[in-house]
Amino acid sequence: MAEPRESHRWKWLLCAPALTILVLAASGPLLIVLVYSFLTPGNMGGVIWQFSTEGWFRVFFRRDIFDPDDITLNSAHLAVFWRSIWLSLQTTVLCAILGFPTAWFIATRPANTRTIWLFLITIPFWTNLLIRTFAIQELIRNSGTINTVLLWAGVIDAPIQMLFTEFAILIGMAYVFLPLMVLPLYAAMDKLDFRLVEAGYDLYASRLQVLRHVILPLVKPGFIAGSILVFIPSIGAYVTPRVLGGGRTLMLGNLIDLQFGQGRNWPLGAALAITLLVIVVAALMFYLRTLNRDEGGRHG
């Protein structure tokens, strides 16, 4: 009994430096943000160390300038919340639609060429996010590549306004986060027993039936993992909405930056940041619950 206890104690001592760094580098800043959300905003930014719940109140509600007792829902903030969630869901679905055939193509290549295709998928991560976003901007702006080709082909008579719209943000985020969907899907497909697919064909199943009843259930964990990897950074995206949205289409990350910058309301910005964290945690809990249910049903 003494040896296991001694070994357990040494394991804790070895983990202590890493745990300390995690607490100070992760929990510490979050605790500061949480404390700031319950303080009073300063006149020129910063905070006044006086307890207040006004920051949290203004996340969802607003007071009339002339009548403070007139309280209504903060429709501007709610619109940003809805836009962020909706665009993140659209980005996740679009990445799943594009990522599945891409991952399937890689998984069905000869073993000696798969590494090359995976290498090509990961190349965009070698480039700065801002540069990739500017590349998308060059494609979809009024005088960009897409409009130029369409005008030259006679498909349109005037440039299509794509830049500074929700469509531009959707395309930009799908391009940026697509590899995060492809890689988990490929990992799931790489473990797929293709003899099951052949068995489906032997039982006279059509291609669509094999896809629905054999392939998709087996790669479902890859879909779930890829969806969470795409949804979480999408909902907190800042650079892509800022560049492709042009400040007209705010998302949560831009709204938080606005409160800490031009708005100079740090408690409200901190409350919005914590609210974003709650949304992310809720998404992670949904992911874990779905994954556990899927594993439980498979073992059952």
N, C-alpha and C positions, 0 to 999 in steps of 0.2 A: 504493500500500500504506500510505503514511503517513497519508493522510486517513481511511481506514476505521478505523485504530487510534486516531487522535485522536478520531473520532466515538464509537467504542466506549468510550473512556475517559471522555468527557463524559457518556455515558449512565449509566455506573456512578456518577459523581459526583452526577448528578441523582437517582439512585435511593437514594443513601446515606442521606439522612434518613429515608425511609420504611422502608428495611431496618433501620436502627438502632432505630426505634420498634418494629418487629415483633419484633426479637430481644429487646429489653428488656421489652416488654409481653406477649409470648407465651412465648418460650423461657425468659426469666428466671424467672418464677413457676413454670413447670413444672420447671425445674432445682432450685429451692428445695424443691418438693414431693418430688422424687425423692431429694434428699439427706436430707430429714427422714424418709423411709421407711426409711432405713438407720441411724437413730439410736435412742437409748434414751429411752423416755418419762419425763417428769419426774413428780414426786410430785403436783403440783397443776396439771398441764397443761404445755404447752411440751415441750421436749426437753432431754436431757443429751447433750453432744457426745461421745458414746462409741459407736463402731460396734456395730451389732447388726442381726441379720436376723430378730429376733423378730416385728417388725411384719409382714413378708412371710410368716413361718411361720404367724401367727395368721389370715391371710386365708383359708387353706384348712384349717388344722389347729388343734387345741386340746389343751392338757395338762390332766390331771386335777389338781384343787386339792390333793389329798392325796398323789398319786403323780405327780410331774412326768414320770416315764418312761413313763407311760401316755398314749400319743398316739392320738387319733382324729380323724376328719374333722370339721370345724366345720360341722355340719349346719345351724346357724342361718344362717351366712353363705351357704352353698350354696343354701339355700332362698330367700334374698333375691336372689342372682344369678339363679336360675331364674325367680323371680317377675318380676323386672325385665325379663328377656329375653322371657319369655312374654307379659307384658302389653304390651310394646312391639310384639311381632309381631302380637298381636291388634289393637292400636290401628292399626297400619299396614294390616292387612287390612280393618278396618272403615272406615277413611278411604278406602281404594281403592274399596270397594263403594259408599260414599256419594258419593265425589268424582267417579267416572266419569260417572254420569248428570248430575250438576250441571255438570261441565265440558262435557259434550255439549250440554246445554240452552243454555249460554251461547254455545258455538261455532256453534250453528245459529240463533241469533237474528239479526235484521237488523244490519248493520254499525253503524248509528247508535245502537243500543240496547245493544250489548255492553259499552260503557264503563260504563253504569249498573249492569249486573249485576255486573261486576268490582268496581265501587265498593262494592256491597252486600256482596260476599264479603270485602273488606278492612276493612270497618268494625270487626269485632271486634278487630283489631290496634290500634285507637285507644284501646281500654279496657285498663286494667291487668289483668294475668293474675290477680291475687288477686281482683279484683272479678268477673271472669268465672267463676272457680271458685266463689265464694260464690253466684253466680246459679244454677249447677248444683246446689249444695247446697240451695237453696231449692226446687228442683223435685223432688228425690228424697228429702228427709227425710221422716220418718214423718207429719208434719203438713203436708207440702209440697203442691205443686200436683197432682202425679200421683196420690198416694194420696188426696187430697181428692176428685178427680174420679172415681176408681175406686170409692170408698166411696159417693159420691153416686149413681153409676150402678148400684150394687148388684152390681158385679162381684166385689168382695172384701168379707169381713166384718170384717177387721182390717187395719191398715196393713202393707204389705210392707216388711221391713227391707232397704233398699237402701243407705243411707248407712253408711259405715265398712266397706265390703266391696270386694273386688277389682272387682266389677261397677261400683261407683260410680267407682273410679279409671279404669276403662276408658272409661266414658261421658264423664267429665271430660276425659281426655286426647284422646279422639276429637273432642270439641267444640273444644278449644283448638287442635289441630293440623290440623283438616280443611282450612283454607285453604291450608296448605303442600302438600297433595295436589292441590287443585283447580287452583291456578295453573300448575304444570308440565304437568298434563294438558291444560289449556286451551291452553297454548302449543304443545303437540304437535298438538292437534286443529285449531288455527288454521291450521297449515301443511298440513293434510290435503287432498289433492286429492279432492273429493267425486265427481269423474267416475269414480274407481275404484269407489266404492260403487255408482254407477249401472251401471257395467259388470258388477258382480257380479249385480245384479238382472236385467240383460239376458241373462245366462248362466243364468237360472233358478235362482239360488241363493236359499235361504230367508234370512229375516232373521238367524237364528242363524248360518248359514254365513257370511254377509257379516260379521257381528260377529267370528266366530272367525278367519276366514281373510284378512280385508281390514283391518278397523278396528283390532283389537287388535294385530296385528304392526306397524302403522304408528305407533301411539301408545305402543308399548312403551318408548321412551326417556322419555316423560313419566311412565309408571308407575314406572320405575326411579328417576328423579330425585325424584319425589314420595315414594316409599317411603323413600329414604335421608334426605330432609328431615324425615320424620315419625319414623322409627325412632331417629335420633340424639338429638334432644331428648327423646323419650319415655323412653329408657333412663336418662337422667340427670335426669329430672323430679324436682322437690322440692316445689314449692308444691301442686300438685294432689294427689299422694299424701298430703301432710301434712294438708291440709284435708279431703279426701273420705275418706281412710283413717283419719283420727283417731288416728294413732300405732299402730294395731293392725296395719296392713298396710304394712310397711316396704319401700321400694325402695332402690336403691343410693344415690341422693342423700340420702335420709333416714338411711341407715346411716352414711354419711361424716360428715354433720352430727352424728350422735349421738356418734361417736368424738372429734370435735374439741370437742364441747360437754360433755355429761354424762359420757361415758366418759373424757374427759381423756387419751386415748391418741393423741397426734398422729402417731406413726409408723405405727400401724395405719390411722388415717384417711388418711394420705398414701399408704400402700400400696394401700388400696382405691380412692383417686382415680386412681392410676396404672393400676390394673387396669381401671377404667372407661374410661380413655383407650385402653388396648390394645384393648378390645372395640369402641370407636368406630372406631379405625383399621382393625381387621379388617373392620368393616362397610363402611368406605369402600373398602378394597382389593377386597372382593367386588363392590362397585358398579362400580368402574373396570374390573375384569376382565370382568364381565358386559357392560358397555357396549362395551368394546373387542372382545369376541367377537361381539357383535351387529353392530357396524360392519364388522368383518372379514368376517363372513358375508354382509353386504349387498353389500360391494364385490366379494367373491369371486363 
